[in-house]
């Protein structure tokens, strides 16, 4: 695999992403892959593509959404310190995956965040990224910095659905972002510092309360200081629950 140093491709927010403590600031509203070096992100990207390449990325190159969902959820529960879960895929009208943990049976619907699909179905950036990955190309791309529209889109597409919850204790929705998969990382990239829980609660709280979901999680695989987790529970609002993660690298 080409090294990040050789390709000299780095994520840069707006024009000067690195100027405010290494995070997006000012009027920047987009992140993009460019040729401008940024030392902190240089370290992060090199860590991602060297350490995660053999251990994780290849494991997500699976044949079906169901298999991907099982793998993603295994890493999600591993980050929570639960290696003892039983996970198996399901077919509609059941949610994607059934998780058995302790004496509880949790049905989980999974989906990937895409920042560019706020105003239309599907992600053009994801399709483009997959095409370049299939051709073995490393190219520049960009997406919105504010993750709210993309997250609202994902949630709004899931909440109207009716799931078969026979013999199930709870129903979760888990949204994965910054997915460490070739052909997906840029299109699913989410900067945690740009996620506003209050804003997301305003946009999605009412629809989630009316849905079948008991809780909803946003799991960011790859952030500068380890994975991040944001959660909503029925009767509550969105919160940063990253403190519940016991694994700092996955």
Phi, psi and omega per residue, in radians:
X1 nan 2.396 3.130
X2 -1.092 2.472 3.135
X3 -1.391 2.715 3.111
X4 -1.143 -0.633 3.133
X5 -1.085 -0.705 -3.119
X6 -1.201 -0.671 -3.102
X7 -1.393 -0.395 3.139
X8 0.937 0.768 3.088
X9 -1.911 2.141 -3.098
X10 -2.363 2.643 3.130
X11 -1.467 2.255 -3.096
X12 -2.328 2.151 -3.110
X13 -1.439 2.288 -3.119
X14 0.960 -2.282 3.111
X15 -1.757 -0.557 -3.047
X16 -2.330 1.081 -3.092
X17 -1.044 -0.693 -3.023
X18 -1.345 0.032 -2.983
X19 -1.461 -0.334 -3.102
X20 -1.978 1.488 3.075
X21 1.011 0.383 3.134
X22 1.438 0.147 -3.120
X23 -2.282 2.865 -3.101
X24 -1.012 2.492 3.127
X25 -2.728 3.138 3.107
X26 1.081 -2.396 -3.081
X27 -1.629 0.125 -3.095
X28 -1.055 2.261 -3.136
X29 -2.200 0.035 -3.136
X30 -2.439 2.669 2.917
X31 -1.992 2.663 3.140
X32 -2.633 2.687 3.040
X33 -1.502 2.183 -3.063
X34 -2.481 -3.062 -3.123
X35 -1.649 0.139 -3.104
X36 -1.508 2.180 -3.105
X37 -1.362 2.560 3.082
X38 -2.514 1.971 -2.897
X39 -1.055 -0.742 -3.096
X40 -1.167 -0.710 3.139
X41 -1.326 -0.512 3.035
X42 -0.988 -0.806 3.129
X43 -1.080 -0.796 -3.102
X44 -1.089 -0.823 -3.099
X45 -1.178 -0.666 3.074
X46 -1.112 -0.693 3.077
X47 -1.075 -0.795 -3.095
X48 -1.045 -0.884 -3.003
X49 -1.459 -0.266 3.082
X50 -1.675 -0.736 -3.086
X51 -1.486 -0.601 -3.093
X52 -1.552 -0.290 -3.043
X53 -0.970 -0.996 -3.093
X54 -1.371 -0.592 -3.003
X55 -1.394 -0.577 -2.945
X56 -2.280 -0.784 -2.961
X57 -1.055 -0.804 -3.083
X58 -1.112 -0.475 -3.110
X59 -1.214 -0.329 3.130
X60 -1.572 -0.045 3.103
X61 -1.461 1.322 -3.041
X62 -1.962 2.937 -2.998
X63 -1.462 -0.356 -3.046
X64 -2.424 2.753 3.081
X65 -1.071 -0.642 -3.120
X66 -1.081 -0.756 3.124
X67 -1.138 -0.721 3.089
X68 -1.073 -0.724 -3.120
X69 -1.083 -0.713 3.117
X70 -1.093 -0.803 -3.126
X71 -1.129 -0.772 -3.136
X72 -1.106 -0.758 -3.135
X73 -1.201 -0.565 3.078
X74 -1.066 -0.744 3.129
X75 -1.226 -0.588 3.092
X76 -1.075 -0.864 -3.139
X77 -1.245 -0.529 3.056
X78 -1.088 -0.726 3.102
X79 -1.106 -0.458 3.097
X80 -1.503 0.007 3.128
X81 1.461 0.267 -3.128
X82 -1.955 1.666 3.119
X83 -1.589 -0.073 -2.984
X84 -1.708 0.218 -3.086
X85 -1.368 2.624 3.009
X86 -1.856 2.147 -3.054
X87 -2.208 2.276 3.073
X88 -2.506 2.523 -3.113
X89 -1.288 2.739 3.102
X90 -2.311 2.898 3.100
X91 -1.946 2.655 3.060
X92 -0.988 2.570 0.174
X93 -1.482 0.192 3.046
X94 -1.337 2.718 3.000
X95 -1.066 2.948 -2.990
X96 -1.006 -0.697 -2.955
X97 -2.446 2.548 3.000
X98 -1.948 2.213 -3.137
X99 -2.004 2.245 3.049
X100 -1.940 2.097 -3.097
X101 -2.413 2.161 -2.991
X102 0.995 -2.104 3.128
X103 -1.879 0.202 -3.049
X104 -1.814 2.489 3.066
X105 -1.955 2.004 -3.073
X106 -2.004 2.118 3.031
X107 -1.526 2.334 -3.063
X108 -2.221 2.183 2.977
X109 -1.689 2.271 -3.080
X110 -2.043 2.689 3.081
X111 -2.810 2.798 3.097
X112 -1.809 2.414 3.021
X113 -1.289 2.404 2.994
X114 -2.350 2.100 -3.069
X115 -1.205 -0.349 -3.019
X116 -1.692 0.077 -3.052
X117 -1.808 0.349 -3.069
X118 -1.055 -0.636 -3.019
X119 -1.925 0.159 3.134
X120 -2.774 2.787 -3.137
X121 -1.302 2.465 3.107
X122 1.332 2.958 -3.116
X123 -2.059 1.953 3.089
X124 -1.145 -0.608 3.135
X125 -1.142 -0.680 3.122
X126 -1.139 -0.764 3.125
X127 -1.082 -0.745 3.138
X128 -1.135 -0.743 -3.119
X129 -1.126 -0.703 3.117
X130 -1.142 -0.646 3.107
X131 -1.129 -0.769 3.125
X132 -1.148 -0.684 -3.138
X133 -1.121 -0.717 3.139
X134 -1.107 -0.509 3.140
X135 -1.575 0.002 3.130
X136 1.294 0.469 -3.076
X137 -1.801 2.537 2.976
X138 -1.945 2.018 -3.044
X139 -2.263 2.848 3.087
X140 -1.433 2.555 3.088
X141 -2.756 2.939 -3.094
X142 -2.570 2.859 3.102
X143 -2.728 2.927 -3.114
X144 -1.077 2.499 3.083
X145 -1.311 -0.731 -3.141
X146 -1.268 2.029 -3.094
X147 -1.433 -0.139 -3.013
X148 -1.012 -0.879 -3.114
X149 -1.028 -0.732 3.135
X150 -1.155 -0.681 3.118
X151 -1.198 -0.722 3.099
X152 -1.065 -0.701 3.112
X153 -1.061 -0.805 -3.136
X154 -1.086 -0.790 -3.104
X155 -1.169 -0.780 -3.109
X156 -1.130 -0.438 3.096
X157 -1.390 -0.332 -3.103
X158 -1.698 -0.611 -3.002
X159 -1.128 -0.528 -3.132
X160 -1.314 -0.227 -3.034
X161 -1.246 2.650 3.091
X162 -1.967 2.125 -3.068
X163 -1.908 2.590 3.013
X164 -1.394 1.970 -3.066
X165 -1.979 0.542 3.108
X166 -1.039 2.265 3.115
X167 1.031 0.614 3.130
X168 -2.110 2.410 -3.138
X169 -1.518 -0.646 -3.112
X170 -2.535 2.745 3.032
X171 -2.130 2.176 3.116
X172 -1.994 2.636 2.908
X173 -1.997 2.174 3.122
X174 -2.101 2.141 -3.135
X175 -1.860 2.144 -3.115
X176 -1.734 2.404 3.103
X177 -2.341 2.857 -3.068
X178 0.851 0.864 -3.059
X179 -1.208 2.143 -3.107
X180 -1.369 1.184 -3.126
X181 -2.337 2.293 3.063
X182 -1.052 2.220 -3.088
X183 1.639 0.083 -3.111
X184 -2.448 -0.365 -2.952
X185 -1.073 -0.817 -3.088
X186 -1.190 -0.776 -3.096
X187 -1.194 -0.432 3.130
X188 -1.788 0.095 -3.060
X189 -1.134 2.291 3.137
X190 -2.345 2.262 3.085
X191 -1.601 1.949 -3.072
X192 -0.942 -0.647 -3.102
X193 -1.130 -0.284 3.140
X194 -1.617 -0.077 -3.112
X195 -1.516 2.083 -3.121
X196 -1.806 1.865 -3.081
X197 -1.121 -0.648 3.126
X198 -1.132 -0.751 3.120
X199 -1.129 -0.723 3.134
X200 -1.164 -0.630 3.090
X201 -1.110 -0.721 3.111
X202 -1.082 -0.676 -3.051
X203 -1.429 -0.485 -2.980
X204 -2.199 -0.233 -3.043
X205 -0.991 -0.812 -3.096
X206 -1.130 -0.784 -3.116
X207 -1.201 -0.625 3.101
X208 -1.166 -0.676 3.127
X209 -1.082 -0.534 -3.118
X210 -1.513 -0.125 -3.066
X211 -1.554 -3.131 3.073
X212 -1.420 -0.197 -3.027
X213 -1.267 2.361 3.052
X214 -1.517 -0.525 3.066
X215 -2.726 2.852 -3.141
X216 -2.432 2.391 -3.137
X217 -2.189 2.510 2.963
X218 -1.985 2.001 -3.090
X219 -1.934 2.022 3.130
X220 -1.711 1.897 -3.070
X221 -1.055 -0.793 -2.915
X222 -2.210 1.871 3.021
X223 -2.214 3.001 -3.047
X224 -1.064 -0.652 -3.089
X225 -1.966 0.522 3.116
X226 1.869 3.086 -3.120
X227 -1.106 2.721 3.131
X228 -2.232 2.676 -3.109
X229 -2.419 2.334 3.066
X230 -2.225 2.401 -2.982
X231 -2.393 2.544 2.971
X232 -2.145 2.402 3.045
X233 -2.222 2.601 -3.117
X234 -0.946 2.296 -3.118
X235 1.491 -0.003 -3.117
X236 -2.237 -2.932 3.116
X237 -2.230 3.096 -3.128
X238 -1.173 2.402 3.127
X239 -2.420 2.677 2.965
X240 -1.401 1.945 -3.098
X241 -1.962 0.458 -3.107
X242 -1.076 -0.373 3.122
X243 -1.107 -0.353 -3.129
X244 -1.413 -0.160 3.116
X245 -1.384 2.254 -3.130
X246 -1.786 -0.220 3.134
X247 -1.869 2.158 -3.070
X248 -1.614 -0.277 3.073
X249 -2.406 2.302 -3.135
X250 -2.276 nan nan
